[in-house]
Amino acid sequence: MEAGDSTEETSLPLVLSKFQLSEEYGFLLPCPLTELPAPYGPWMEIAHDLPQLITSHQLRSRVHQMPQLSTQHLRGHKELHLAHLVLSFITMGYLWQEGEEGTVKVLPRNLAVPFWEVSQALGLPPILSHADFVLANWRRKNPNGNLDTIISLPGGQSLRGFILVTLLVEKAAVPGIKAIVQAIRAILQLEEETLHKALQELADAIRDMREALQRMQDYVDPAVFYAVIRIFLSGWKDNPAMPDGLIYEGVCDQPMAFSGGSAAQSTILHAFDELLGIRHSQENSHGDSWSCQMRDYMPPPHRAFVEEIHRAPSLKQHVLSSGDMRLCTAFNQCVSALADFRSHHITIVTKYITIAAAKAKAEQAELGDRAGPSTGKPPSALEAKGTGGSHIFSFLKSVRDTTREGMISV
């Protein structure tokens, strides 16, 4: 088993290819594989049937019958990414098949050991993350370019919409990623006109991301997202439903805790924050914050890209010392666009969590004694938290407000 492209030592100016970044797809995995080699057929059979196996409560028994497969036949990072995607989806289904009141304490050896090995090879945690759920989970349905997911979970068209709209946000960010590279080169080479153009392109990209995010409301039903989809993105760190974490049988005798999949694991906004010099208020002097912890859930080359931006000369200081009003204005347009994007994200979260939670509770109360034992209950452990484990509104509002504070006074 090999991880393929390794992260090289890099030096400024940045080169996207050194960070497994694509000129066309950005942080998305370009043209992911959709099938693993023949020896991994048992994994793929289960993965392709996940929604039905989970809703019929048969997934756990199927996993118990699954052979323990060696990971040594996996070659290159694309095969490893597909294996991680498949095993992470199976793991989430296994854990949450019976809801938050029917969790298990142990992930069986035949799933835990290969999942751990693949995770170690990729430098990713053994849980479903944004890198699996979105970056590596897309394919073209036909030559016209219509997109679909590779692996799914319960949630039908709403789950498909949630994944693909998030993917479109990632795709819209690509010109912004290139603008970061151009901006840092322009600072190093003192090319103010190039820097001004790069900042304009960055602001445009962030606005395009916001436009893409708006499409969530066209494709994702809030009730389905809240009551069906959300639990399968939940982790076993800071989650009252799994307070002790999870034992990975055959890996470690002690339980381990990992955060669930979250948009905070997307490298894009971390990269923009670093370029614009935005430091979020939860961060202490060691940079130890929930936001920074989310970087551990990124592919290591992507994390290295953010760290390299951090090491670059300060854009904000350069703009301030230049005294160039055009640069100050362009910089502030980037910060303003980023704050607007985060405000829109809060609006979406309000609709899909707060309002959806209130509706679910009201419906549950109305059913009262008429609700049979099979009636799905709202996931109470997640009411105030994101799937990554953060107290969602205080976190999002704090991040949005800190972003606004990054403006230059002119």
C-alpha positions, 0 to 999 in steps of 0.5 A, spaced: 500 500 500 502 506 498 500 513 498 502 515 491 504 523 491 508 525 497 508 532 499 515 535 497 518 541 501 516 547 498 518 554 498 515 560 496 512 562 491 507 557 491 506 551 486 499 548 486 501 541 484 506 540 490 500 540 494 495 535 490 491 541 488 489 542 481 488 548 476 481 546 474 478 542 480 482 546 486 481 542 492 477 537 489 480 530 487 480 530 479 476 525 476 476 520 482 476 513 481 469 509 482 471 502 483 476 499 487 480 493 484 477 486 484 479 484 491 475 489 494 469 487 491 466 485 498 467 493 500 464 495 494 458 491 494 456 493 501 457 501 499 453 501 493 447 498 497 448 503 503 441 506 504 437 500 503 442 496 508 441 502 513 434 503 512 432 496 513 437 495 519 441 490 515 448 493 515 451 491 521 449 484 520 452 485 513 459 488 516 459 482 521 459 477 515 464 481 511 471 478 510 477 482 513 481 484 507 488 486 506 490 493 504 496 491 501 493 491 494 491 498 494 496 503 489 496 510 489 492 516 492 486 515 488 485 508 490 486 510 497 481 515 497 476 511 494 477 506 499 477 511 505 471 514 502 467 507 502 470 505 509 468 511 512 461 511 509 460 504 511 463 506 518 458 512 519 452 507 517 454 502 522 455 507 528 448 510 526 444 505 523 439 505 530 440 512 531 443 516 537 440 511 542 442 505 539 450 506 538 455 501 539 462 502 543 466 497 538 467 498 531 469 490 529 476 488 527 474 487 519 472 494 518 476 498 523 483 495 521 483 496 514 480 503 515 485 505 520 491 502 515 488 506 509 487 513 514 494 512 516 497 512 509 493 518 507 494 522 513 487 522 514 483 520 521 479 514 521 472 517 520 468 520 514 470 527 513 469 533 508 475 530 504 471 524 503 464 526 503 465 532 498 472 532 495 473 525 493 465 523 492 463 525 485 463 522 478 460 524 471 453 521 470 454 522 462 458 526 457 454 532 458 457 533 465 451 531 469 454 530 476 452 524 481 455 522 488 459 515 488 457 513 495 451 515 498 447 514 505 439 515 507 437 522 504 435 520 497 435 527 493 436 531 499 443 528 500 445 528 493 443 535 493 447 537 499 453 533 497 453 536 490 452 543 492 457 543 497 462 541 491 459 546 486 462 551 492 469 548 492 469 548 484 467 556 484 473 557 489 478 555 484 479 562 481 480 564 488 485 559 490 489 561 483 488 568 486 492 566 492 498 564 489 498 570 484 497 575 490 503 572 494 508 572 488 506 579 486 508 581 494 514 578 493 516 581 486 513 588 488 508 588 482 502 592 485 498 592 479 498 584 479 496 584 486 490 589 485 488 584 479 489 578 484 485 581 489 479 583 485 479 575 482 479 573 489 473 577 491 469 575 485 471 568 487 468 568 494 461 572 491 461 566 486 461 561 492 456 565 495 451 564 489 453 557 489 451 556 496 444 559 495 442 553 491 442 549 497 435 551 498 433 549 491 436 541 492 435 540 500 429 539 504 430 542 511 426 536 514 430 531 511 437 534 512 435 535 520 432 528 521 435 523 516 442 526 513 445 529 519 446 524 524 450 520 519 455 526 519 456 526 526 462 524 530 464 521 537 468 527 540 464 532 544 457 528 542 453 526 548 450 520 544 457 517 544 461 520 550 466 515 551 468 515 543 469 509 539 474 502 540 477 501 533 478 493 534 484 490 533 487 497 533 487 500 540 484 497 546 482 504 548 476 508 545 478 514 540 474 520 539 474 524 532 469 530 530 464 528 524 464 531 517 464 539 517 464 545 512 470 547 517 474 542 514 474 545 507 481 548 506 478 553 502 476 558 508 482 556 512 486 559 506 483 565 505 483 567 512 491 566 512 492 570 506 487 576 509 490 575 516 484 574 519 485 570 526 479 568 529 477 569 537 477 562 539 484 562 538 489 562 543 497 564 543 498 557 540 493 557 535 489 552 538 482 552 537 476 548 534 477 551 527 485 549 527 483 542 530 479 541 523 485 542 519 487 535 522 481 532 518 484 535 511 489 531 506 496 533 509 498 536 502 492 541 503 494 543 510 501 544 508 498 549 503 495 553 508 501 553 512 505 555 506 500 561 506 501 563 513 509 563 512 508 568 506 509 575 507 503 579 510 498 581 505 495 586 510 501 589 512 504 590 505 497 593 503 498 598 509 505 600 508 503 601 500 499 607 502 495 605 495 488 606 496 486 602 490 489 596 494 486 598 500 479 598 497 480 591 493 483 588 500 476 590 503 472 587 498 475 581 499 474 581 507 467 584 505 465 578 501 468 573 506 464 576 511 457 576 507 459 568 505 459 567 512 453 571 514 449 567 508 452 560 511 449 562 518 442 563 514 442 556 511 444 553 518 438 557 521 433 554 516 436 547 516 438 546 523 434 551 528 427 552 524 428 544 522 429 542 529 423 546 532 418 543 527 421 536 528 419 537 536 413 540 534 411 534 530 413 530 535 409 533 541 403 533 536 404 525 535 405 524 543 402 518 545 400 516 538 408 516 536 409 508 535 416 505 537 419 506 530 417 513 529 424 517 528 426 522 534 429 528 533 437 527 534 437 531 541 444 531 541 445 535 535 440 540 536 445 546 538 451 543 535 454 542 528 456 535 526 463 537 527 462 538 535 462 545 535 456 550 539 454 552 532 451 558 532 456 562 537 462 559 533 459 561 526 457 568 529 464 569 532 468 567 525 463 572 521 464 577 526 472 576 526 472 576 519 469 583 519 474 586 524 479 584 518 477 590 514 483 596 513 480 602 516 481 607 510 
